C-alpha cells in the first residue's frame, strides 16, 4: 500500500472499547481491553500512514450472528435480531468503493450508522 501510495486498512473493534463498566456488564474485560487496543492502534496507524496515502479506520460492527455464535445458542440466547456478517462486509465494501476513505482515516465507524449514511440496506 505504501509503495502504490494508496490503500485502506480496516480493523474490527467494538462498542466494547468504550463501554462503561458495571457489575452487570456482560462484556468480558479481556475482550473490551483488546478492542480498545485495536481502536488505539488504528488511530496511531492512521496518523502514521495518512501522508503516504493509506487510510486506516476501525469499524464497530453490530451484534453479528457468526458461525461461532450460532454454534453456541446456550451462551448467546436469542440472536434473531442480530445482523449476518455479510451486512458488515457490504457496508465496508460500500465505504471503500464510494467515498474518500482517506478523509475518514483514524475514525471509529459504527457500521449501522455508516450503512444509513451510505444507503446500504440490511
N, C-alpha and C positions, 0 to 999 in steps of 0.2 A: 504494500500500500504506500509506503514511504517513497519507494522508487518510482511508482507511477503518479505520485502526487495527489492521490485521492483514495477514498475508501471509507467504510463505515464499520466500526466495531460496536456490536450490540451486546451488552451484558445484562443478564437477567438478575435483577434484585427483587425487592418485595416491599410491600407496605410494612412488613415486619421490621424493616430497617429503621423506621421512625415511630413505631407504635409505642405508646406509653405503657409501661409495665403495670400490672396489677396482680393481686393474689389470684384472681380468677382467670387470668390470661391463659389461653390455650397455646400461645406461641412459645415454642421451645427457645430457651435462652441462646443456645449454641446456633440455632438456625437464624435468630434475629441478629446476632453478632456477625455471623457470616455474611448475611445480606447487607448489613450496614457497611461491612468491609468492601463488598462488591461496589456499592454505591460510591464510597470514598475513592476506591481505585479508579472507577470510571471518571470521576471528577478530575483526578490528577492526570490520568491519561489524556483527557480532553484538553487540558491546559498544555500538556507537553506536545501533543500532536496537531493541534489546530493550525499552526503556521506551516505545517507540512502537508496540509490538505486532507488530513484524516480526521473524521468525526468519530466521537465516542459518546454513546448515550447509554443510559441504564433504563431498562423498562421494568415496569411493575405490572405483571400480568394479573388478571382476575383469578379467583379460585378456579383451578382448572382440573377437569376430570381426566387426568392422565391414566395410563395403563396401571401405574403403581397405585394410584388412589382407588381405581375401580377394583383392583385385586384385594383391597383391604376394607370391605364395607363396614366391618365392625369398628374400625379405627376412625372412619370419616363420616359415618352416618349418611344422611340424605344429601346426595350431591346432585340432585335433579336440576337445581338452579345454577350449577357450575358450568362454565364455558368449556367447549372442547379445545384442546391445544391448538388446533388448526386456526381458531379465531385469532390468537396472538400472532401466529405466523402470517396471517393475511394482513393484519394491521402493520406489522413490521415491514412486509413487502410493499405496502402502500406508502409507508413513510419513506423508504429508500427510493422508490420509483418516482414519487411525485412531489417531493419537496426539497428545499435546501437544507439538508441534514446538517451541514457544517454550521449553519446559523443556530442550530439547536444543540450543538455539541456541548457536553457537560451537563445536560439536563437529565432529570429523572422523569420519565414519561409514563403516566398512568395509562395503560393500554385501553381501558374502556373510554376514557376521555379522548384519547388520540383517535379512537375509532369514530367517535362522533365528529371530531374536527375534520377527519379525512374522508368521511362518508362511507365507512366500511360497516356493512351490516353483519349481524350475527350469522 
